[in-house]
């Protein structure tokens, strides 16, 4: 069985390409920034386990695609929401 590295964050944070599972457990709304230009096949799971919103931003204002969001638009995870991101061969994050 494959194991994933897990990181819990409680405040605004920069996510690394080495992060695989990010659990957001903050006492107030937070922003997390995911890296731009991920390698093909890179996966990132983000789960909001708190009562507060988590806003996902992309370093370099790259698009989150499928569904496609205009450049500069962020993705907000409300209470207990999650998102699975997969990097395409073009270096874009795709929401699964």
Number of C-alpha atoms within 10 A of each C-alpha: 3 3 6 11 9 13 13 15 17 14 16 16 14 16 19 13 15 10 17 19 17 20 17 30 21 19 12 13 17 19 18 21 18 22 17 19 18 19 16 14 13 17 20 23 18 23 21 24 20 19 15 18 22 29 17 22 22 22 15 13 16 20 20 24 18 10 10 12 13 12 13 14 15 17 15 18 19 17 15 15 14 18 16 15 20 22 21 17 13 10 16 19 30 17 16 12
